[in-house]
Amino acid sequence: MEDIYVKKYWEEEDVLFYLHFRGHEAVRQIEIIDGEVKKMNLDNPVVGDSMLYDQSFEDLDLAQNDFISEREFEAIWAS
């Protein structure tokens, strides 16, 4: 299964999302809201009022520049 990494800013809610998909299922997610960082994964899918993305990968409106490297995702995940 292919790993896909996405960085997406949601302007309406002023949230920066980092998503790690394995195949078309989100397996890890980082949300940055007002400097607060929330990390979710399959073992811990809910943090406060945030939840691991549970929709289809195809439902995201992604542009080419929304895709990031594994290295970039892992740097944020480790911080």
HTML snippet that shows the backbone in 3Dmol.js (N, CA, C, O; Angstrom):
<script src="https://3Dmol.org/build/3Dmol-min.js"></script>
<div id="view" style="width:600px;height:400px;position:relative"></div>
<script>
const pdb = `
ATOM      1  N   MET A   1       0.823  -1.184   0.000  1.00  0.00           N
ATOM      2  CA  MET A   1       0.000   0.000   0.000  1.00  0.00           C
ATOM      3  C   MET A   1       0.869   1.251   0.000  1.00  0.00           C
ATOM      4  O   MET A   1       1.877   1.327   0.703  1.00  0.00           O
ATOM      5  N   GLU A   2       0.472   2.198  -0.777  1.00  0.00           N
ATOM      6  CA  GLU A   2       1.240   3.434  -0.921  1.00  0.00           C
ATOM      7  C   GLU A   2       0.961   4.394   0.235  1.00  0.00           C
ATOM      8  O   GLU A   2      -0.182   4.554   0.664  1.00  0.00           O
ATOM      9  N   ASP A   3       2.014   5.025   0.727  1.00  0.00           N
ATOM     10  CA  ASP A   3       1.881   6.076   1.733  1.00  0.00           C
ATOM     11  C   ASP A   3       1.836   7.420   1.020  1.00  0.00           C
ATOM     12  O   ASP A   3       2.656   7.703   0.147  1.00  0.00           O
ATOM     13  N   ILE A   4       0.865   8.242   1.406  1.00  0.00           N
ATOM     14  CA  ILE A   4       0.673   9.562   0.816  1.00  0.00           C
ATOM     15  C   ILE A   4       0.651  10.574   1.954  1.00  0.00           C
ATOM     16  O   ILE A   4       0.034  10.341   2.993  1.00  0.00           O
ATOM     17  N   TYR A   5       1.326  11.693   1.747  1.00  0.00           N
ATOM     18  CA  TYR A   5       1.417  12.729   2.779  1.00  0.00           C
ATOM     19  C   TYR A   5       0.876  14.035   2.216  1.00  0.00           C
ATOM     20  O   TYR A   5       1.201  14.431   1.097  1.00  0.00           O
ATOM     21  N   VAL A   6       0.040  14.697   3.017  1.00  0.00           N
ATOM     22  CA  VAL A   6      -0.662  15.893   2.567  1.00  0.00           C
ATOM     23  C   VAL A   6      -0.534  16.989   3.616  1.00  0.00           C
ATOM     24  O   VAL A   6      -0.578  16.729   4.818  1.00  0.00           O
ATOM     25  N   LYS A   7      -0.378  18.208   3.143  1.00  0.00           N
ATOM     26  CA  LYS A   7      -0.415  19.400   4.000  1.00  0.00           C
ATOM     27  C   LYS A   7      -1.485  20.304   3.405  1.00  0.00           C
ATOM     28  O   LYS A   7      -1.389  20.713   2.248  1.00  0.00           O
ATOM     29  N   LYS A   8      -2.508  20.613   4.203  1.00  0.00           N
ATOM     30  CA  LYS A   8      -3.644  21.376   3.671  1.00  0.00           C
ATOM     31  C   LYS A   8      -4.096  22.410   4.692  1.00  0.00           C
ATOM     32  O   LYS A   8      -4.296  22.088   5.863  1.00  0.00           O
ATOM     33  N   TYR A   9      -4.255  23.647   4.249  1.00  0.00           N
ATOM     34  CA  TYR A   9      -4.762  24.715   5.102  1.00  0.00           C
ATOM     35  C   TYR A   9      -6.250  24.870   4.855  1.00  0.00           C
ATOM     36  O   TYR A   9      -6.688  25.000   3.712  1.00  0.00           O
ATOM     37  N   TRP A  10      -7.033  24.857   5.936  1.00  0.00           N
ATOM     38  CA  TRP A  10      -8.478  25.032   5.848  1.00  0.00           C
ATOM     39  C   TRP A  10      -8.780  26.447   6.316  1.00  0.00           C
ATOM     40  O   TRP A  10      -8.818  26.727   7.514  1.00  0.00           O
ATOM     41  N   GLU A  11      -8.991  27.325   5.359  1.00  0.00           N
ATOM     42  CA  GLU A  11      -9.142  28.753   5.634  1.00  0.00           C
ATOM     43  C   GLU A  11     -10.355  29.061   6.508  1.00  0.00           C
ATOM     44  O   GLU A  11     -10.272  29.912   7.394  1.00  0.00           O
ATOM     45  N   GLU A  12     -11.476  28.386   6.275  1.00  0.00           N
ATOM     46  CA  GLU A  12     -12.707  28.672   7.016  1.00  0.00           C
ATOM     47  C   GLU A  12     -12.531  28.528   8.525  1.00  0.00           C
ATOM     48  O   GLU A  12     -13.125  29.281   9.297  1.00  0.00           O
ATOM     49  N   GLU A  13     -11.720  27.565   8.943  1.00  0.00           N
ATOM     50  CA  GLU A  13     -11.515  27.307  10.371  1.00  0.00           C
ATOM     51  C   GLU A  13     -10.117  27.706  10.846  1.00  0.00           C
ATOM     52  O   GLU A  13      -9.794  27.536  12.022  1.00  0.00           O
ATOM     53  N   ASP A  14      -9.288  28.233   9.947  1.00  0.00           N
ATOM     54  CA  ASP A  14      -7.917  28.636  10.256  1.00  0.00           C
ATOM     55  C   ASP A  14      -7.130  27.482  10.886  1.00  0.00           C
ATOM     56  O   ASP A  14      -6.520  27.629  11.945  1.00  0.00           O
ATOM     57  N   VAL A  15      -7.163  26.331  10.207  1.00  0.00           N
ATOM     58  CA  VAL A  15      -6.496  25.118  10.685  1.00  0.00           C
ATOM     59  C   VAL A  15      -5.540  24.620   9.602  1.00  0.00           C
ATOM     60  O   VAL A  15      -5.885  24.571   8.422  1.00  0.00           O
ATOM     61  N   LEU A  16      -4.336  24.255  10.028  1.00  0.00           N
ATOM     62  CA  LEU A  16      -3.375  23.619   9.131  1.00  0.00           C
ATOM     63  C   LEU A  16      -3.367  22.128   9.442  1.00  0.00           C
ATOM     64  O   LEU A  16      -3.109  21.725  10.576  1.00  0.00           O
ATOM     65  N   PHE A  17      -3.651  21.315   8.433  1.00  0.00           N
ATOM     66  CA  PHE A  17      -3.703  19.864   8.581  1.00  0.00           C
ATOM     67  C   PHE A  17      -2.499  19.224   7.904  1.00  0.00           C
ATOM     68  O   PHE A  17      -2.093  19.631   6.816  1.00  0.00           O
ATOM     69  N   TYR A  18      -1.942  18.231   8.554  1.00  0.00           N
ATOM     70  CA  TYR A  18      -0.979  17.320   7.947  1.00  0.00           C
ATOM     71  C   TYR A  18      -1.620  15.944   8.047  1.00  0.00           C
ATOM     72  O   TYR A  18      -2.026  15.523   9.130  1.00  0.00           O
ATOM     73  N   LEU A  19      -1.711  15.245   6.924  1.00  0.00           N
ATOM     74  CA  LEU A  19      -2.354  13.933   6.900  1.00  0.00           C
ATOM     75  C   LEU A  19      -1.416  12.897   6.299  1.00  0.00           C
ATOM     76  O   LEU A  19      -0.721  13.160   5.317  1.00  0.00           O
ATOM     77  N   HIS A  20      -1.409  11.719   6.905  1.00  0.00           N
ATOM     78  CA  HIS A  20      -0.659  10.575   6.382  1.00  0.00           C
ATOM     79  C   HIS A  20      -1.696   9.523   6.015  1.00  0.00           C
ATOM     80  O   HIS A  20      -2.420   9.021   6.875  1.00  0.00           O
ATOM     81  N   PHE A  21      -1.758   9.198   4.740  1.00  0.00           N
ATOM     82  CA  PHE A  21      -2.664   8.161   4.249  1.00  0.00           C
ATOM     83  C   PHE A  21      -1.858   6.922   3.915  1.00  0.00           C
ATOM     84  O   PHE A  21      -0.763   7.011   3.359  1.00  0.00           O
ATOM     85  N   ARG A  22      -2.399   5.782   4.251  1.00  0.00           N
ATOM     86  CA  ARG A  22      -1.868   4.499   3.793  1.00  0.00           C
ATOM     87  C   ARG A  22      -2.951   3.944   2.889  1.00  0.00           C
ATOM     88  O   ARG A  22      -4.045   3.597   3.332  1.00  0.00           O
ATOM     89  N   GLY A  23      -2.616   3.872   1.608  1.00  0.00           N
ATOM     90  CA  GLY A  23      -3.669   3.607   0.644  1.00  0.00           C
ATOM     91  C   GLY A  23      -4.561   4.837   0.637  1.00  0.00           C
ATOM     92  O   GLY A  23      -4.084   5.951   0.422  1.00  0.00           O
ATOM     93  N   HIS A  24      -5.833   4.645   0.868  1.00  0.00           N
ATOM     94  CA  HIS A  24      -6.748   5.789   0.890  1.00  0.00           C
ATOM     95  C   HIS A  24      -7.342   6.012   2.268  1.00  0.00           C
ATOM     96  O   HIS A  24      -8.352   6.703   2.405  1.00  0.00           O
ATOM     97  N   GLU A  25      -6.721   5.430   3.298  1.00  0.00           N
ATOM     98  CA  GLU A  25      -7.184   5.595   4.679  1.00  0.00           C
ATOM     99  C   GLU A  25      -6.201   6.467   5.458  1.00  0.00           C
ATOM    100  O   GLU A  25      -4.993   6.230   5.430  1.00  0.00           O
ATOM    101  N   ALA A  26      -6.727   7.478   6.153  1.00  0.00           N
ATOM    102  CA  ALA A  26      -5.878   8.310   7.006  1.00  0.00           C
ATOM    103  C   ALA A  26      -5.427   7.477   8.199  1.00  0.00           C
ATOM    104  O   ALA A  26      -6.251   6.872   8.885  1.00  0.00           O
ATOM    105  N   VAL A  27      -4.117   7.445   8.447  1.00  0.00           N
ATOM    106  CA  VAL A  27      -3.583   6.685   9.578  1.00  0.00           C
ATOM    107  C   VAL A  27      -2.966   7.591  10.638  1.00  0.00           C
ATOM    108  O   VAL A  27      -2.835   7.199  11.797  1.00  0.00           O
ATOM    109  N   ARG A  28      -2.587   8.810  10.235  1.00  0.00           N
ATOM    110  CA  ARG A  28      -2.084   9.802  11.194  1.00  0.00           C
ATOM    111  C   ARG A  28      -2.497  11.194  10.717  1.00  0.00           C
ATOM    112  O   ARG A  28      -2.644  11.448   9.521  1.00  0.00           O
ATOM    113  N   GLN A  29      -2.675  12.074  11.681  1.00  0.00           N
ATOM    114  CA  GLN A  29      -3.087  13.442  11.362  1.00  0.00           C
ATOM    115  C   GLN A  29      -2.530  14.396  12.400  1.00  0.00           C
ATOM    116  O   GLN A  29      -2.475  14.088  13.590  1.00  0.00           O
ATOM    117  N   ILE A  30      -2.121  15.551  11.927  1.00  0.00           N
ATOM    118  CA  ILE A  30      -1.672  16.634  12.795  1.00  0.00           C
ATOM    119  C   ILE A  30      -2.535  17.843  12.463  1.00  0.00           C
ATOM    120  O   ILE A  30      -2.733  18.165  11.291  1.00  0.00           O
ATOM    121  N   GLU A  31      -3.052  18.515  13.493  1.00  0.00           N
ATOM    122  CA  GLU A  31      -3.778  19.766  13.310  1.00  0.00           C
ATOM    123  C   GLU A  31      -3.043  20.849  14.080  1.00  0.00           C
ATOM    124  O   GLU A  31      -2.645  20.648  15.227  1.00  0.00           O
ATOM    125  N   ILE A  32      -2.867  21.984  13.448  1.00  0.00           N
ATOM    126  CA  ILE A  32      -2.266  23.130  14.127  1.00  0.00           C
ATOM    127  C   ILE A  32      -3.281  24.266  14.084  1.00  0.00           C
ATOM    128  O   ILE A  32      -3.620  24.783  13.020  1.00  0.00           O
ATOM    129  N   ILE A  33      -3.757  24.641  15.277  1.00  0.00           N
ATOM    130  CA  ILE A  33      -4.777  25.678  15.425  1.00  0.00           C
ATOM    131  C   ILE A  33      -4.259  26.686  16.443  1.00  0.00           C
ATOM    132  O   ILE A  33      -4.030  26.336  17.601  1.00  0.00           O
ATOM    133  N   ASP A  34      -4.074  27.928  16.021  1.00  0.00           N
ATOM    134  CA  ASP A  34      -3.582  28.977  16.931  1.00  0.00           C
ATOM    135  C   ASP A  34      -2.343  28.528  17.701  1.00  0.00           C
ATOM    136  O   ASP A  34      -2.218  28.810  18.893  1.00  0.00           O
ATOM    137  N   GLY A  35      -1.435  27.838  17.035  1.00  0.00           N
ATOM    138  CA  GLY A  35      -0.202  27.391  17.668  1.00  0.00           C
ATOM    139  C   GLY A  35      -0.327  26.114  18.478  1.00  0.00           C
ATOM    140  O   GLY A  35       0.686  25.555  18.900  1.00  0.00           O
ATOM    141  N   GLU A  36      -1.556  25.633  18.709  1.00  0.00           N
ATOM    142  CA  GLU A  36      -1.768  24.374  19.436  1.00  0.00           C
ATOM    143  C   GLU A  36      -1.672  23.211  18.452  1.00  0.00           C
ATOM    144  O   GLU A  36      -2.300  23.233  17.393  1.00  0.00           O
ATOM    145  N   VAL A  37      -0.889  22.204  18.805  1.00  0.00           N
ATOM    146  CA  VAL A  37      -0.680  21.049  17.934  1.00  0.00           C
ATOM    147  C   VAL A  37      -1.424  19.850  18.508  1.00  0.00           C
ATOM    148  O   VAL A  37      -1.259  19.508  19.680  1.00  0.00           O
ATOM    149  N   LYS A  38      -2.243  19.214  17.673  1.00  0.00           N
ATOM    150  CA  LYS A  38      -2.961  17.999  18.063  1.00  0.00           C
ATOM    151  C   LYS A  38      -2.544  16.893  17.106  1.00  0.00           C
ATOM    152  O   LYS A  38      -2.520  17.085  15.890  1.00  0.00           O
ATOM    153  N   LYS A  39      -2.215  15.728  17.669  1.00  0.00           N
ATOM    154  CA  LYS A  39      -1.786  14.586  16.859  1.00  0.00           C
ATOM    155  C   LYS A  39      -2.729  13.418  17.103  1.00  0.00           C
ATOM    156  O   LYS A  39      -2.985  13.035  18.245  1.00  0.00           O
ATOM    157  N   MET A  40      -3.242  12.858  16.012  1.00  0.00           N
ATOM    158  CA  MET A  40      -4.141  11.721  16.082  1.00  0.00           C
ATOM    159  C   MET A  40      -3.614  10.589  15.214  1.00  0.00           C
ATOM    160  O   MET A  40      -2.925  10.827  14.222  1.00  0.00           O
ATOM    161  N   ASN A  41      -3.940   9.360  15.589  1.00  0.00           N
ATOM    162  CA  ASN A  41      -3.587   8.197  14.779  1.00  0.00           C
ATOM    163  C   ASN A  41      -4.653   7.129  14.988  1.00  0.00           C
ATOM    164  O   ASN A  41      -5.639   7.360  15.688  1.00  0.00           O
ATOM    165  N   LEU A  42      -4.460   5.971  14.388  1.00  0.00           N
ATOM    166  CA  LEU A  42      -5.471   4.915  14.496  1.00  0.00           C
ATOM    167  C   LEU A  42      -5.666   4.448  15.933  1.00  0.00           C
ATOM    168  O   LEU A  42      -6.775   4.072  16.312  1.00  0.00           O
ATOM    169  N   ASP A  43      -4.603   4.465  16.738  1.00  0.00           N
ATOM    170  CA  ASP A  43      -4.714   4.049  18.138  1.00  0.00           C
ATOM    171  C   ASP A  43      -5.305   5.131  19.027  1.00  0.00           C
ATOM    172  O   ASP A  43      -5.849   4.829  20.089  1.00  0.00           O
ATOM    173  N   ASN A  44      -5.206   6.377  18.611  1.00  0.00           N
ATOM    174  CA  ASN A  44      -5.690   7.516  19.392  1.00  0.00           C
ATOM    175  C   ASN A  44      -6.380   8.488  18.421  1.00  0.00           C
ATOM    176  O   ASN A  44      -5.836   9.551  18.121  1.00  0.00           O
ATOM    177  N   PRO A  45      -7.587   8.123  17.926  1.00  0.00           N
ATOM    178  CA  PRO A  45      -8.211   8.888  16.854  1.00  0.00           C
ATOM    179  C   PRO A  45      -8.895  10.188  17.281  1.00  0.00           C
ATOM    180  O   PRO A  45      -9.256  10.995  16.424  1.00  0.00           O
ATOM    181  N   VAL A  46      -9.080  10.407  18.585  1.00  0.00           N
ATOM    182  CA  VAL A  46      -9.768  11.610  19.051  1.00  0.00           C
ATOM    183  C   VAL A  46      -8.895  12.321  20.083  1.00  0.00           C
ATOM    184  O   VAL A  46      -8.427  11.713  21.045  1.00  0.00           O
ATOM    185  N   VAL A  47      -8.687  13.617  19.863  1.00  0.00           N
ATOM    186  CA  VAL A  47      -7.956  14.458  20.812  1.00  0.00           C
ATOM    187  C   VAL A  47      -8.793  15.716  21.007  1.00  0.00           C
ATOM    188  O   VAL A  47      -8.928  16.526  20.090  1.00  0.00           O
ATOM    189  N   GLY A  48      -9.353  15.878  22.201  1.00  0.00           N
ATOM    190  CA  GLY A  48     -10.232  17.019  22.449  1.00  0.00           C
ATOM    191  C   GLY A  48     -11.412  16.977  21.504  1.00  0.00           C
ATOM    192  O   GLY A  48     -12.139  15.985  21.446  1.00  0.00           O
ATOM    193  N   ASP A  49     -11.601  18.058  20.765  1.00  0.00           N
ATOM    194  CA  ASP A  49     -12.707  18.107  19.809  1.00  0.00           C
ATOM    195  C   ASP A  49     -12.252  17.783  18.383  1.00  0.00           C
ATOM    196  O   ASP A  49     -12.994  18.019  17.430  1.00  0.00           O
ATOM    197  N   SER A  50     -11.057  17.252  18.233  1.00  0.00           N
ATOM    198  CA  SER A  50     -10.519  16.884  16.917  1.00  0.00           C
ATOM    199  C   SER A  50     -10.550  15.372  16.736  1.00  0.00           C
ATOM    200  O   SER A  50     -10.393  14.613  17.692  1.00  0.00           O
ATOM    201  N   MET A  51     -10.757  14.946  15.477  1.00  0.00           N
ATOM    202  CA  MET A  51     -10.865  13.524  15.183  1.00  0.00           C
ATOM    203  C   MET A  51     -10.080  13.201  13.914  1.00  0.00           C
ATOM    204  O   MET A  51     -10.039  13.998  12.977  1.00  0.00           O
ATOM    205  N   LEU A  52      -9.464  12.031  13.895  1.00  0.00           N
ATOM    206  CA  LEU A  52      -8.743  11.557  12.719  1.00  0.00           C
ATOM    207  C   LEU A  52      -9.684  11.543  11.514  1.00  0.00           C
ATOM    208  O   LEU A  52     -10.818  11.073  11.607  1.00  0.00           O
ATOM    209  N   TYR A  53      -9.207  12.058  10.394  1.00  0.00           N
ATOM    210  CA  TYR A  53      -9.988  12.122   9.157  1.00  0.00           C
ATOM    211  C   TYR A  53     -10.517  10.736   8.809  1.00  0.00           C
ATOM    212  O   TYR A  53      -9.750   9.781   8.686  1.00  0.00           O
ATOM    213  N   ASP A  54     -11.844  10.635   8.651  1.00  0.00           N
ATOM    214  CA  ASP A  54     -12.454   9.323   8.415  1.00  0.00           C
ATOM    215  C   ASP A  54     -13.208   9.240   7.092  1.00  0.00           C
ATOM    216  O   ASP A  54     -13.990   8.314   6.876  1.00  0.00           O
ATOM    217  N   GLN A  55     -12.978  10.194   6.223  1.00  0.00           N
ATOM    218  CA  GLN A  55     -13.621  10.182   4.918  1.00  0.00           C
ATOM    219  C   GLN A  55     -12.654   9.597   3.885  1.00  0.00           C
ATOM    220  O   GLN A  55     -11.506   9.275   4.194  1.00  0.00           O
ATOM    221  N   SER A  56     -13.139   9.471   2.677  1.00  0.00           N
ATOM    222  CA  SER A  56     -12.315   8.932   1.604  1.00  0.00           C
ATOM    223  C   SER A  56     -11.265   9.944   1.152  1.00  0.00           C
ATOM    224  O   SER A  56     -11.517  11.149   1.130  1.00  0.00           O
ATOM    225  N   PHE A  57     -10.103   9.446   0.796  1.00  0.00           N
ATOM    226  CA  PHE A  57      -9.033  10.274   0.241  1.00  0.00           C
ATOM    227  C   PHE A  57      -9.546  11.072  -0.958  1.00  0.00           C
ATOM    228  O   PHE A  57      -9.184  12.235  -1.134  1.00  0.00           O
ATOM    229  N   GLU A  58     -10.380  10.452  -1.773  1.00  0.00           N
ATOM    230  CA  GLU A  58     -10.903  11.090  -2.977  1.00  0.00           C
ATOM    231  C   GLU A  58     -11.802  12.279  -2.670  1.00  0.00           C
ATOM    232  O   GLU A  58     -12.015  13.126  -3.537  1.00  0.00           O
ATOM    233  N   ASP A  59     -12.336  12.360  -1.451  1.00  0.00           N
ATOM    234  CA  ASP A  59     -13.214  13.470  -1.077  1.00  0.00           C
ATOM    235  C   ASP A  59     -12.456  14.776  -0.856  1.00  0.00           C
ATOM    236  O   ASP A  59     -13.062  15.848  -0.849  1.00  0.00           O
ATOM    237  N   LEU A  60     -11.147  14.699  -0.678  1.00  0.00           N
ATOM    238  CA  LEU A  60     -10.345  15.907  -0.471  1.00  0.00           C
ATOM    239  C   LEU A  60     -10.121  16.619  -1.799  1.00  0.00           C
ATOM    240  O   LEU A  60      -9.859  15.983  -2.820  1.00  0.00           O
ATOM    241  N   ASP A  61     -10.224  17.925  -1.776  1.00  0.00           N
ATOM    242  CA  ASP A  61      -9.962  18.737  -2.959  1.00  0.00           C
ATOM    243  C   ASP A  61      -8.494  19.147  -2.912  1.00  0.00           C
ATOM    244  O   ASP A  61      -8.152  20.201  -2.376  1.00  0.00           O
ATOM    245  N   LEU A  62      -7.632  18.309  -3.475  1.00  0.00           N
ATOM    246  CA  LEU A  62      -6.189  18.511  -3.351  1.00  0.00           C
ATOM    247  C   LEU A  62      -5.576  19.040  -4.641  1.00  0.00           C
ATOM    248  O   LEU A  62      -5.947  18.636  -5.743  1.00  0.00           O
ATOM    249  N   ALA A  63      -4.629  19.954  -4.470  1.00  0.00           N
ATOM    250  CA  ALA A  63      -3.824  20.448  -5.583  1.00  0.00           C
ATOM    251  C   ALA A  63      -2.452  19.783  -5.496  1.00  0.00           C
ATOM    252  O   ALA A  63      -2.100  19.214  -4.463  1.00  0.00           O
ATOM    253  N   GLN A  64      -1.695  19.853  -6.556  1.00  0.00           N
ATOM    254  CA  GLN A  64      -0.375  19.216  -6.578  1.00  0.00           C
ATOM    255  C   GLN A  64       0.511  19.703  -5.436  1.00  0.00           C
ATOM    256  O   GLN A  64       1.279  18.923  -4.873  1.00  0.00           O
ATOM    257  N   ASN A  65       0.410  20.994  -5.088  1.00  0.00           N
ATOM    258  CA  ASN A  65       1.273  21.532  -4.034  1.00  0.00           C
ATOM    259  C   ASN A  65       0.810  21.154  -2.629  1.00  0.00           C
ATOM    260  O   ASN A  65       1.466  21.527  -1.657  1.00  0.00           O
ATOM    261  N   ASP A  66      -0.302  20.421  -2.490  1.00  0.00           N
ATOM    262  CA  ASP A  66      -0.754  19.926  -1.183  1.00  0.00           C
ATOM    263  C   ASP A  66      -0.010  18.656  -0.771  1.00  0.00           C
ATOM    264  O   ASP A  66      -0.043  18.279   0.400  1.00  0.00           O
ATOM    265  N   PHE A  67       0.651  17.998  -1.705  1.00  0.00           N
ATOM    266  CA  PHE A  67       1.372  16.767  -1.407  1.00  0.00           C
ATOM    267  C   PHE A  67       2.768  17.111  -0.899  1.00  0.00           C
ATOM    268  O   PHE A  67       3.462  17.946  -1.478  1.00  0.00           O
ATOM    269  N   ILE A  68       3.169  16.457   0.191  1.00  0.00           N
ATOM    270  CA  ILE A  68       4.472  16.715   0.799  1.00  0.00           C
ATOM    271  C   ILE A  68       5.244  15.402   0.916  1.00  0.00           C
ATOM    272  O   ILE A  68       4.713  14.322   0.655  1.00  0.00           O
ATOM    273  N   SER A  69       6.480  15.522   1.305  1.00  0.00           N
ATOM    274  CA  SER A  69       7.318  14.333   1.453  1.00  0.00           C
ATOM    275  C   SER A  69       7.095  13.679   2.818  1.00  0.00           C
ATOM    276  O   SER A  69       6.595  14.302   3.754  1.00  0.00           O
ATOM    277  N   GLU A  70       7.475  12.424   2.899  1.00  0.00           N
ATOM    278  CA  GLU A  70       7.448  11.717   4.180  1.00  0.00           C
ATOM    279  C   GLU A  70       8.326  12.447   5.192  1.00  0.00           C
ATOM    280  O   GLU A  70       7.966  12.576   6.362  1.00  0.00           O
ATOM    281  N   ARG A  71       9.458  12.913   4.739  1.00  0.00           N
ATOM    282  CA  ARG A  71      10.403  13.608   5.619  1.00  0.00           C
ATOM    283  C   ARG A  71       9.772  14.850   6.255  1.00  0.00           C
ATOM    284  O   ARG A  71       9.927  15.086   7.453  1.00  0.00           O
ATOM    285  N   GLU A  72       9.062  15.639   5.449  1.00  0.00           N
ATOM    286  CA  GLU A  72       8.408  16.843   5.985  1.00  0.00           C
ATOM    287  C   GLU A  72       7.350  16.466   7.018  1.00  0.00           C
ATOM    288  O   GLU A  72       7.265  17.088   8.077  1.00  0.00           O
ATOM    289  N   PHE A  73       6.543  15.450   6.713  1.00  0.00           N
ATOM    290  CA  PHE A  73       5.520  15.016   7.664  1.00  0.00           C
ATOM    291  C   PHE A  73       6.164  14.536   8.957  1.00  0.00           C
ATOM    292  O   PHE A  73       5.747  14.935  10.044  1.00  0.00           O
ATOM    293  N   GLU A  74       7.169  13.689   8.847  1.00  0.00           N
ATOM    294  CA  GLU A  74       7.809  13.108  10.034  1.00  0.00           C
ATOM    295  C   GLU A  74       8.469  14.175  10.909  1.00  0.00           C
ATOM    296  O   GLU A  74       8.504  14.039  12.132  1.00  0.00           O
ATOM    297  N   ALA A  75       8.987  15.229  10.291  1.00  0.00           N
ATOM    298  CA  ALA A  75       9.602  16.314  11.068  1.00  0.00           C
ATOM    299  C   ALA A  75       8.560  16.999  11.946  1.00  0.00           C
ATOM    300  O   ALA A  75       8.844  17.332  13.097  1.00  0.00           O
ATOM    301  N   ILE A  76       7.374  17.210  11.424  1.00  0.00           N
ATOM    302  CA  ILE A  76       6.297  17.833  12.209  1.00  0.00           C
ATOM    303  C   ILE A  76       5.782  16.843  13.249  1.00  0.00           C
ATOM    304  O   ILE A  76       5.535  17.223  14.394  1.00  0.00           O
ATOM    305  N   TRP A  77       5.617  15.583  12.866  1.00  0.00           N
ATOM    306  CA  TRP A  77       5.119  14.553  13.791  1.00  0.00           C
ATOM    307  C   TRP A  77       6.047  14.409  15.000  1.00  0.00           C
ATOM    308  O   TRP A  77       5.581  14.232  16.125  1.00  0.00           O
ATOM    309  N   ALA A  78       7.345  14.483  14.769  1.00  0.00           N
ATOM    310  CA  ALA A  78       8.328  14.289  15.839  1.00  0.00           C
ATOM    311  C   ALA A  78       8.473  15.513  16.743  1.00  0.00           C
ATOM    312  O   ALA A  78       9.004  15.410  17.848  1.00  0.00           O
ATOM    313  N   SER A  79       8.005  16.663  16.278  1.00  0.00           N
ATOM    314  CA  SER A  79       8.195  17.887  17.075  1.00  0.00           C
ATOM    315  C   SER A  79       7.176  18.025  18.192  1.00  0.00           C
ATOM    316  O   SER A  79       7.211  19.000  18.943  1.00  0.00           O
TER     317      SER A  79
END
`;
const viewer = $3Dmol.createViewer("view");
viewer.addModel(pdb, "pdb");
viewer.setStyle({}, {cartoon: {color: "spectrum"}});
viewer.zoomTo();
viewer.render();
</script>
